[in-house]
Amino acid sequence: MQTVTVKGAPSHYQIGEGALKHLVENLNDLHVERIAVVAGRTAWQQAKPYLPSALVDKVEEKDIHFADGHCTVERTNRLAEIYQEQQVDAVIGIGGGTALDIAKAAATNAQIKSILIPTIAATCAAWTPLSVFYLENGAHSHYTEYPESNTLVVVEPAIIAEAPVKYLKAGIGDTLAKFYEARSLVEAFYPTGTLPVWLQISQFAARACKDILLADSQAALEACENNQVTDALIRVIEAIIATGGMVGGFGGKAGRIAGAHSIHNGLTAAPQIANSLHGEIVSYGILIQLAIEQDTEELNKLLAYYDTWNFPTSLADFSIKTDDQELLEIIANKVTREEESIHLMKEVIHADTVIDAFLQLENFSK
């Protein structure tokens, strides 16, 4: 029997109207006195009205690191050194995936607590104890999983309802991939027999992600467009942040990434992709993964939802031309690097396989 480590959830998780008003009490309970903040510039302004005034007044400009640019190894190592020198007890990350990934990496390296406040629901970054790293030019580099779960995650749905709807769309795309990638990984790793219980929990969470998103995403997107907190929006937020995070938290390698995320990583080699969000690219990656798996039934089903949600279904949606053979080869070679997770699928996949899937989807989506 294999030894398994499960990091299914943060140490503490809170969601609800006014949840952030209890943050000072939470910090006291966690014996946190000196804090530092990593935040997106817009996210900081959006979160401030919901934060306790006692905490806002305590935070000085020098205590805030604004998450401009990317999460890089050099940046997070530099912050960790500063936090150790200043004897910081906890890093409060406020914003989207970049700010939260920087906060988690810096907190882990400095061996201090991580308090995470997502202001958009674009990924499960607030939940998952890992960071995705990029190069300074924005190209994907790698991801690192941490030995401990995040300390505290606090979600105020009203902040997410006020955010641009494109971020919620990205979260839906990224989280929908949880089901298809986890399914692919389990088929490859456990072709026969009964799944271990921890992996059954991961699979249950993956199925819940898919079911909730297909049922509630349209209503949630409409609520977000109108800056309204509704039950459907809260269910989708929790599917993205909490349930999505549980897939990998319980499943480990069998609940993380497969083909869709490798497609994302490869597409980051294209200059045209620079302004596309992570989850938007991943949503397209799901379709390519399904094309590789020859699952046309599921591909047809998703294309109908994508049409309703206005999700990308072709390379043209990213301004990439199918006759640009040189660029397609660059992308496909990056998708199929030796270290990429696409090779965890049961199919044998080469660069030509990926290009064929691109072209197959172009014909299929038409």
Secondary structure as UniProt FT lines:
FT   STRAND          12..15
FT   TURN            17..18
FT   HELIX           19..22
FT   HELIX           23..29
FT   TURN            30..31
FT   STRAND          35..39
FT   HELIX           41..47
FT   HELIX           48..50
FT   HELIX           53..58
FT   HELIX           61..63
FT   STRAND          64..66
FT   HELIX           73..85
FT   TURN            86..87
FT   STRAND          90..95
FT   HELIX           97..110
FT   STRAND          113..118
FT   TURN            125..127
FT   STRAND          130..134
FT   TURN            136..137
FT   STRAND          140..145
FT   STRAND          152..155
FT   HELIX           157..162
FT   HELIX           165..189
FT   HELIX           197..225
FT   TURN            226..227
FT   HELIX           231..238
FT   HELIX           239..243
FT   HELIX           244..251
FT   HELIX           252..255
FT   HELIX           259..267
FT   TURN            268..269
FT   HELIX           271..273
FT   TURN            274..275
FT   HELIX           278..293
FT   HELIX           296..309
FT   HELIX           315..318
FT   TURN            322..323
FT   HELIX           325..335
FT   TURN            338..339
FT   HELIX           341..344
FT   HELIX           351..365
//
